[in-house]
Every structure is written in C-alpha cells, then in structure tokens.
C-alpha cells in the first residue's frame, strides 16, 4: 500500500487487505537498514485474524521515498503522520531494534495513540560501537558484515531455520546490501544519539511487552532491564538460544508472545 504524505510517498505492507476503520490496527517498524519484509509472517497472521496491518518502510528504506529521518524522534513523528493519514486513532505498536526505539518514543510522546507496545531486541540506551559507526559512515561492507554476524546467535549462523527454504543470515545480508549509501549509518547514529528514552518511559501508559533473545550480543537482555523497570505496565519474555534477529530465528515464539499483547 502506498501512502501519500505531504512531501513523500511511503510504503506499508497490509497483508493484501484494505484498511477498515472498524478493525483494530497493529503497526510494525523494522530496524536499521531493513524493511517491511522482516515482519512478513506476523503481519500475515494478524491480517488474516481481523486486524488492520501496517508493516511500514521507514523513509529511505525499502519502497519508501526519502529523505531519511535523522533522529528517533523524527521517525516516531513519521509514524504518527502515517496514522493520521489513514485516520487510525490508536494502534498496537511493534518495533524491532531501531524500530523498538521508534515505537517506544511514539508511545511515550503520543500515549493516546498506542493501544499496546511490543519492543523486540531493545535496549536503552542503544549504544553503537565506534568501529561500526566508522565503517557505516564510509559505506564499507564491514558494517554489513558486523551487523549480520552480531545479529544472529551462533547456532543460527549454522542453519536450522524454522521457516523452510529460508537462509536467515544470507537474507539479512542482502537486505542490508540493498540499502542506499548513508541509510545504515543514519539508523545506527540515530540509535546511538537517542538519549532521552529513559526519561520518557514513565509517560507510557499502555501495556508493554519486551521480547528479548538470551544470546543477543547487540542488545543483551541485561541492558533492557533499565527500561523495563521504568515503564509502569511492562513484562518481559526472554527466548532461549536466540540472538538479535528474533523474527528470523524464532518466528513461532515471537508470534506467540505478540498474541499476548497485540
């Protein structure tokens, strides 16, 4: 689905269904350098079970036009612009990695727009190493290599996909490689510079679920404890043997967890 905003056209996967004002909505937001396709399986499920589904491509990602939004706050405002354009008053907000910061910030600054909140592979702060930032700003493939290797548990890098026919690591690497120059750095820098999240956590009034991987070395579960403790109504699910790419490594377990909150 193409959505016309004031200055750009953006894309959202709707599971092949029109938006129906009488149905509850769920919005999915991807991480740095990725696109809506990382949400295909849960988006299809919710689309087939009575929900409006919007798996969005952030500006400059996937099939959405630029320009890029350079801060988490700007991306959260973009999310609200989409809801406004489609006359959606409230939605369940689901985000992974950088996307988790985007939906978190949207729920914190626009609490009446979030029915519930799911944060996958999250941490506050979400610091990024100097080596990764330096490679990304130079558009080196090293940045893609680091993101891909660090993004999966060791066992997932050997195979064992729960989705038959999918090469998890290769698929993620190809998504990164399709990004335009500057896209990966923009996202990583936005995560690294997001400083006010913990101060805003107490403003979140909706039920919130953190879904984490116990083998995640990019956003280790320990680093999510701070934010979980500051959100008034939050709970946490930790998936065993799982890295940062939770939707690829454990699609069934992620969906089961989402069903408790969306």
C-alpha positions in Angstrom: 0.0 0.0 0.0 1.3 3.4 -0.9 0.5 6.2 1.5 0.8 9.9 0.4 2.2 12.2 2.9 2.8 15.9 2.4 6.3 15.6 0.8 6.7 11.9 0.1 5.2 8.6 -0.8 5.7 5.8 1.7 5.0 2.1 1.6 3.4 -0.2 4.1 2.6 -3.9 3.7 -1.0 -4.5 4.7 -1.2 -8.3 4.1 -3.1 -7.6 1.0 -6.1 -6.1 2.8 -7.7 -2.6 2.8 -7.7 -0.6 5.9 -11.0 -0.9 7.7 -11.9 1.7 10.4 -13.9 -0.9 12.3 -10.9 -3.2 12.9 -8.1 -2.8 15.5 -4.7 -1.8 14.0 -1.2 -3.1 14.5 1.9 -1.3 13.2 5.3 -3.0 12.7 8.5 -1.0 12.5 11.8 -2.5 11.2 15.4 -1.9 12.3 18.4 -0.1 10.8 18.8 -0.7 7.0 16.0 -3.3 6.8 12.4 -3.0 5.5 8.9 -4.3 6.0 9.7 -7.9 4.8 11.2 -8.8 8.2 7.6 -8.7 9.5 6.0 -10.8 6.8 5.0 -13.8 8.9 3.4 -12.0 11.9 1.9 -9.4 9.6 0.2 -12.1 7.5 -1.1 -13.7 10.7 -2.7 -10.6 12.1 -4.0 -9.6 8.7 -5.9 -12.9 8.5 -7.2 -12.6 12.0 -9.2 -9.4 11.9 -6.6 -6.7 12.2 -5.5 -3.7 10.1 -1.8 -4.4 9.5 0.8 -1.8 8.6 4.4 -3.1 8.3 6.0 0.2 7.2 9.1 1.0 5.3 10.7 4.0 7.1 11.7 6.9 4.9 14.6 6.0 2.5 14.1 2.3 3.3 12.6 -0.4 1.1 9.9 1.0 -1.2 9.5 4.3 0.7 10.8 7.6 -0.7 13.4 9.7 1.2 14.6 11.9 2.7 15.8 9.9 5.7 14.6 10.9 9.2 17.8 11.5 11.1 16.6 11.0 14.7 14.4 8.6 16.6 12.1 11.4 17.4 11.7 12.3 13.8 10.9 8.7 12.9 8.4 8.5 15.7 6.7 11.7 14.3 6.7 10.0 10.9 4.8 7.0 12.4 2.2 9.3 13.8 1.9 11.1 10.4 1.0 7.7 8.9 -1.6 7.0 11.5 -3.1 10.5 10.8 -3.1 10.0 7.1 -5.1 6.8 7.5 -7.4 8.1 10.2 -6.2 5.5 12.7 -6.7 6.9 16.2 -4.9 4.1 18.0 -2.8 1.1 17.3 -0.7 -1.7 18.8 2.9 -0.6 18.1 5.5 -3.3 17.4 9.2 -2.5 16.8 12.5 -4.3 16.4 15.9 -2.9 17.3 15.9 0.7 16.0 12.2 0.2 15.3 11.7 -0.6 19.0 13.1 2.9 19.9 10.8 4.4 17.3 7.6 2.8 18.7 8.8 3.4 22.2 9.2 7.1 21.6 5.9 7.3 19.8 4.1 5.7 22.7 6.0 8.0 25.2 5.2 11.3 23.4 1.8 10.3 22.0 0.4 8.0 24.7 -3.1 8.2 23.4 -2.1 6.7 20.1 -0.7 3.4 21.5 -3.1 0.7 22.5 -0.2 -1.6 23.4 3.5 -1.8 22.8 5.9 -4.6 21.9 9.7 -4.0 21.9 11.8 -6.7 20.3 15.6 -6.7 20.7 15.6 -3.4 22.5 17.8 -1.6 25.0 18.0 1.9 26.4 20.5 3.4 25.8 21.2 1.6 22.5 24.9 2.4 22.1 26.7 1.6 18.9 30.5 0.9 18.8 32.8 3.4 17.2 34.1 0.7 14.8 30.6 0.0 13.5 29.8 3.7 13.1 33.1 4.4 11.3 32.5 1.6 8.9 28.9 2.7 8.3 29.7 6.3 7.6 32.2 5.2 5.0 29.7 2.8 3.5 32.0 -0.1 3.9 30.8 -3.6 3.7 32.5 -4.2 7.0 29.4 -2.6 8.7 27.1 -5.0 7.0 29.3 -7.9 8.0 29.3 -6.8 11.6 25.6 -6.3 11.7 24.9 -9.6 10.2 27.3 -11.7 12.3 26.4 -10.0 15.5 22.7 -10.1 14.6 22.4 -13.9 14.9 23.1 -16.4 17.6 26.0 -18.8 16.9 23.6 -21.7 16.2 21.5 -19.7 13.8 24.6 -19.0 11.7 25.0 -22.7 11.1 21.4 -23.2 9.8 18.3 -24.6 11.4 15.8 -22.1 10.1 12.3 -22.6 11.4 11.0 -21.3 8.1 11.7 -23.9 5.4 13.7 -22.7 2.5 15.0 -19.5 4.2 18.7 -18.8 4.6 18.5 -16.5 7.6 21.9 -14.9 7.5 22.0 -14.5 3.8 18.6 -12.9 3.6 19.5 -10.3 6.2 22.8 -9.5 4.5 21.0 -9.0 1.1 18.6 -6.6 2.8 21.5 -4.5 4.2 23.2 -4.6 0.8 20.1 -3.2 -0.9 20.2 -0.1 1.3 21.3 3.2 -0.3 24.5 4.8 0.8 24.1 6.5 4.2 21.0 4.6 5.2 22.7 2.2 7.6 24.8 5.0 9.2 21.8 7.2 9.6 19.9 4.5 11.6 22.9 3.5 13.7 23.7 7.1 14.6 20.0 7.8 15.4 20.1 4.8 17.9 23.4 6.0 19.4 22.2 9.5 19.9 18.8 8.7 21.4 19.4 10.0 24.9 16.0 10.8 26.4 14.3 7.5 26.3 14.6 6.6 30.0 13.2 10.0 31.0 10.2 9.4 28.8 9.5 5.8 29.9 7.1 6.8 32.7 4.9 8.5 30.2 4.0 5.2 28.6 0.5 4.2 29.8 -0.3 1.2 27.6 0.6 -2.5 28.4 4.2 -3.1 27.2 6.0 -6.3 26.4 9.7 -6.7 25.8 10.7 -9.7 23.7 14.4 -10.5 24.0 16.9 -13.1 23.0 19.2 -14.6 25.6 22.0 -14.9 23.1 21.6 -11.3 21.8 25.0 -9.6 21.8 23.8 -6.4 20.2 21.1 -5.6 22.7 21.7 -8.0 25.6 18.7 -8.7 27.9 20.6 -7.2 30.8 20.6 -3.8 29.0 16.8 -3.9 28.7 16.2 -4.2 32.4 16.5 -0.4 32.9 13.7 0.5 30.5 11.5 -2.4 31.6 11.8 -1.2 35.2 10.7 2.3 34.3 7.6 1.5 32.2 4.7 1.3 34.6 2.9 -1.7 33.0 5.6 -3.9 31.4 6.5 -7.6 31.2 9.4 -9.4 29.6 9.7 -12.6 27.6 13.3 -14.0 27.0 13.6 -16.5 24.2 16.3 -19.1 24.9 19.1 -19.7 22.4 18.1 -16.6 20.4 20.1 -13.7 19.1 19.1 -10.2 17.9 17.2 -11.4 14.8 14.3 -12.8 16.8 11.7 -12.8 14.0 14.0 -14.9 11.8 15.4 -17.2 14.5 12.2 -17.9 16.4 9.2 -16.8 14.3 6.7 -19.0 16.2 7.8 -18.0 19.7 7.8 -14.3 18.6 4.2 -14.7 17.3 3.1 -16.5 20.5 4.5 -13.6 22.5 2.9 -11.0 20.3 -0.5 -12.6 20.7 -0.4 -11.8 24.4 -0.1 -8.1 23.9 -1.4 -7.0 20.4 
